[in-house]
Amino acid sequence: MYSYTETDLKSFCRGVLEKVGMPKENAKIVSESLIKANLEGTDSHGISRLPVYIKRFMDKRINVIPNIQLDQKSDSVLIVDGDNGLGHIVSYYSIVKGIEIAKHSGVAAIAIRNSNHFGAASYFCQLACEQDLVCIGFTNSPSGIAPWGGKSAFFGTNPIAFGFPTGDNTPVIIDLSTSVVARGKIILAAKQGQQIPDGWAIDREGRPTNDPHAALEGSVLPLGGAKGSALALAVELLTGVLSGASFGPHVKNIYNEEETEKANVGHFFILMDIKKFMNLEVFYHSIQGLLKEMKTVPKVPGVNEIRYPGERRKKDELARLEEGVQLSENVVQELIKMGEELNVEFPREQILKR
């Protein structure tokens, strides 16, 4: 593993994105999102995704400068056509407009079509939390989960995310796929030549597998069995059907080199302005009290601390800001090659100590 500073990785991302024609402000948004994922330990949604995005910009399968249409249908409903832009950018501008709507009406429901992979959903929840808003986010994705009882992938891994501000810099962030594991972790394992754990996936014949390549040809298992499959369906209905995007097997996979059609990924966000529901200080007092009481629950043997979702992310971020972001040799070599092709130098390995 090799270590790099946050600053160097962001600079490289921006440089590469600008080389393929992305405006500086949008390149900054994408870079912030990607490296934030790395800092928080969600490496499967970090800089390792950049090479496939660049390929799809260059082969015109994703618009590098999309004409995003934000259509406010009512006081609280926003319909967005992403014009086949990268999901990070489409979702960012949708959230910014949604925050404005929610602060006026109390609630904003945002349905997005004609988008692409948007990285870690937690990033958009954090944007809302910074404005004292609660956020619920959903996205569909290329087929990865078989419906319960089936052996062929049909639903996407269809993440669900929640963000609740706490009055300090560590919001409650719940970001999980409706599969046992995010498909990106299997993609990353395949890149790194690693096996995957038992219980993650089945191959195309429905047999359990530890081979990430066989898993990618087969199906990731749903979270909680039939319950996870049901949740995946619910996300598909919100993000694919209600938004007017593609759904199920009709969502195209940007990793498929033979694919020519646009992905047409759908997203759905719900934003709530806490101040429209209750006094903000009362909310913060209550949520902090809840979390404090939760932490006092007697612990099982071997557990030193009960943490709420979001604490691990913040701990990892602080550590990686100090020690650097670690990348595998395979990921580094892929980034170096991409940089050489675009005449953008990949940074030298560093370990930052402050």
N, C-alpha and C positions, 0 to 999 in steps of 0.2 A: 504494500500500500504506500501511496505517496501523499504528502500533505501540501496544501496550497492555501493561501490567504483568501479571505472573502473578497477583498479588493481586487486581487489579481484575476480571480475567476469571473467576477462581474465585468471587469474590463475586457476580458477575452470574449465573453458572451456578447457584449455590446458591439465589439469590433466585428465579430463574425456576422451578426445580424444586420449591421449597417452595410457590410460588404455585399449582401444579397439584396439590398435596397430598402430595408426597413427604416422608417423615420426614427430619429434619435430618441424621441420621447417613448415610442412604442418599444424600441430595443431596450430601453431602461426598464420598462415595466416587465418585460419577459425575463430579463436578467435578474431583477429583484425576486421574482417569483421562483425561478429555478434555483438560485443559490440559497434563498430562504429555505427551500425544501432540504437542500444538502445540510445547511446549518442545523436544522431541526431533526436530522437523522432520517429523513424520508428520502434517501438517496435514489430510490427507484423513480422518483418524480423530479429529480434534480438535473444537473448538467449532462448526465448520461443520455438524456432525451434530445439534447441539442442537435446531434448529427442527423437524426431522422427528420426533424423539423426543417433543417437546412436543405436536405435532399428534396423534400416536398415543396419548398419554395422554388427551388431551382427547376424542378420538373413541372411547375405550374399546377400542382395538385392542391396547394394551399396558397391563397392570395397574400402576398407580402404586404400589400397596402389595401386592405379591405375598405369598402364603403359601407360602414356599419349603420344600419337604420334603427333608430330608437323611436318607437311609436307608442306614445302614452295614450292608451285607450280610455282611461278614466282616472279618477283621483288616485287610484291605488294599483292599476294594472299597466304594466309595461311589456310590450311585445317587441322583441329584438330580432332582426335579421342580420346575422354576422357576416354575410357576403363571403362565406368560405374563408374567413380569417382564422388566425391561430386563436385557440380558445382563451389563452391568457389575456389577450388584448380585447377580444369581444366581451369577455366576462368583466374585465376591469372597468370598461366604460359603462357597461350595464349596471354594475354595482354602484359606481359613482352617481349615475342618474337615479338609481333606486334609492340611494341614501337621501337624495334631495326629495324624492316623492314621499318616503316614509316619514321624514321630518315634518312634512306638511300634513299628510293624511293619517299618520300613525302606523300604517302598514303598506308595504309594497310587495306585489307579486310579480315576478319577472320571468317570462317564458322566452327562451332563446332557441332559435333554429339556425341552420346553416353555419354551424361552428365546427371546431375541431377539439382535440385533446386540450384540456385547460390546466394540466399539471395537478398540483395538490389543492384540493377544495379548501383546505384550512386557510390558505392565503387570503381568500375572499371573505371568509368568516372573520379573519383578523382585521381586514379593512373596515368592516362594519363595526366590530367591537371598539375600534379606535374612535368611532363617532357615537359611542354609547348606544349602539343598536344591537339587538339580537339578530342572528342570521341562521337560516336553515338553507343548505345548498344540496342540490342533486345534479348528477349528470349521467347520461347513458354512455355507452362505449361499444366497441365491436364485440361480437359474440364471444363470451368467455365462460358462461355458466349454463350447464344443461338444466332444463326444468326438472323439478323433482321427479325422479323415476326414469329420466332419459339419460342417454350417454353422449349425445351430441350437443355442443355448445349452442345456445340460442340467445339468452339474455346477455347483456354486458355485465361486467362486474359491478357496475352501477353504484358508485359511492354515495353515501349520505353523510353530511357534515352539519355540525351545530357549533355556533359560537356564542358565548355568553360573556360579556364584560364583567369584571369583578371589582373594578375600581382601582386596580393596580396594573402592572405591566404583564401579568400572567393570566389571561382570560381562560375560561373553560373552553377548550377546543376538542370536540369529538369528531373525528374524521375516520370513517371506516367504510370498507367496501362491503357489498352484500355477499361477497365470496369469503371463504376462509382466509384468503390472503389477496392482496392487490395483485393483479396480473403483472403489473410492472416489476414486482419482486421476482417473478418467474423469468421475465425477460432479462432482468439484470443478472440472475443466476446463470442463464444461458450464455450471456456475454462473458461472464467471469469463469465459465467452465465448472460451475459448482452444481452439486446435486441439490434437490429440494427435499424438505422433510416429509415424513409420512403424513398422510391426511390432507395434503394440499390439493392434489389433482388426480385425475384419471386420464388414461390414454384414449385414443380414438375407439378402442374396443370396450371401453368402460372399466378397464382394470386399473387398480391403484399404481401410481408410478412415482419414482424419484428422479426421473430424467426430465429436466426442464423443457427440452425440445419435444419430447413426447407429450408433455403436459400442454404445451402451446398448440399442438395438433389435436389435443383432446379437449378436456374441460376442467376448469377450476371447480372445486366443490363449493356449494353454497354454504354460507355461514348458518350454523344451526339447523342444517338439513332442510326440511320443507319450509321452515320459517324464513330462512334466507332466500329461498326461491320465491316465496311470496313477496318479500320486500323488493327483490329485483324486479318483479312484475310491476309493483306499485311505482317504482322509480321510472320504469319504462313508460308507464301510462302518463306520468307527469312530464317527463323530458322528451319523449318521443311523440306521443299521441297529442297531448294538450298543447305542446309548443309548435306542432306541425313539422318537427324534424323526422329523421328516419328512426326506426325502432328495430329491436331484435337483430336478426341477421342482415337487415338492410343497412345498418350502420357500417360504413366501409373502414377497413383497417389500414392505417398509414404505413404499417410495417410490411404490408403485402406489396412486393415490387411489381407484381403483375396487374395490380388494380389501377384503373384509370378514372373512375368516378370520384367525385368529392365525398368526403366522409359524412357530412350532414349530421354531425353530433348535436344533441339537444341538451340544454341545461335548464334548471329551474331554481330560482332563489326566492325566499320569503324573508323580508326584512321587517323588523318591528322596533319602533322607537319607544324605548322603555318609559320615557317621560310622558308619553301619551297614555300609559297604563297606570303608572304610579310615580311617586316622588323618587327621583333617581338615587338620593342618598339613602332612602329607606330600602330600595332594592339592593344597593351595595352592602348595606348593613346586614340584610337578610341572607344574601348569597354567601357573604363571608362567614356568617354564623353557621349556615348549613355546612359549608366546607370544613370549618373548624370542628364541628361536632362529628362529621363523617370521619375525620382523622383520628378521633378518640375511640372509635370502635375497637374492641379487643382484636389483636392481630393473631393470625395463625402462626405456628412455629416457622421460623426462618424469615419472616417478614419484619423488617425494621421500621417501615414507614408506609402508611396508606397515602397514596397520591391521587389527585384528581386529574382527569384528562387535560393536558396542556402543560402540566408541570414538567413532565419528562422532556417535552419539546423545548421549553425554556432552558432547562438544565443543559441539554445537548447543545443548544445554540450558544450559550455562554462558554461552554467548554471548547467548542470548535472555533469560536472567535479567538480564543486564547491559543489553541494548539494547532489550528488549521483544519481544513476540510480534507478528509482522506478519500482518495480515489484509487481504484484498482488499476493494475497495469494495463489490462485490456481496455478499460474506459479511457485511460490517459493516451494510449496509442491511437485510439480512434479519434480523439480530440486533436492530437498532434497532426494526424493525417489530414483531417478536415481543415485545420488552420493553415497547413502548407498549401492546400489547394486554393485557399482564398487569400493567401499572403497575409495571414494574421498569426503572429507568433504566439504559441502556447507558453504560458509562464513557466519558469523554472520552479522546481519543488522548493518549498519553504516550510519551516515550522515557526510559527509566530509565537513569541513569548512576551507577555506584557507584565 
